[in-house]
């Protein structure tokens, strides 16, 4: 029972980490596009 709970928590942690990484990349992309548009 506890092993399944630990595995579930690990999967949840990896999922949240992946979401934060994706959000961070999107934020960087938006900032870079904003700077490029500003130069024009």
C-alpha positions as CSV (number, residue, x, y, z in Angstrom):
1,X,0.0,0.0,0.0
2,X,2.7,2.5,1.0
3,X,4.8,1.6,-2.1
4,X,1.9,2.5,-4.4
5,X,1.4,5.8,-2.5
6,X,5.1,6.7,-2.8
7,X,5.0,5.9,-6.6
8,X,1.8,8.0,-7.0
9,X,3.5,10.9,-5.2
10,X,6.6,10.6,-7.3
11,X,4.5,10.6,-10.5
12,X,2.6,13.7,-9.2
13,X,5.9,15.4,-8.4
14,X,7.3,14.7,-11.9
15,X,4.1,15.9,-13.5
16,X,4.1,19.1,-11.6
17,X,7.8,19.6,-12.4
18,X,7.1,19.1,-16.1
19,X,4.3,21.6,-16.0
20,X,6.5,24.2,-14.3
21,X,9.2,23.6,-16.9
22,X,6.7,24.0,-19.8
23,X,5.3,27.2,-18.2
24,X,8.8,28.6,-17.7
25,X,9.7,27.9,-21.4
26,X,6.5,29.6,-22.6
27,X,7.2,32.6,-20.4
28,X,10.8,32.9,-21.8
29,X,9.4,32.6,-25.3
30,X,6.9,35.4,-24.7
31,X,9.6,37.6,-23.2
32,X,11.9,37.0,-26.2
33,X,9.1,37.6,-28.7
34,X,8.2,40.8,-26.9
35,X,11.9,42.0,-27.1
36,X,12.1,41.1,-30.8
37,X,8.8,43.0,-31.5
38,X,10.2,46.0,-29.6
39,X,13.3,46.2,-31.8
40,X,11.1,46.5,-34.9
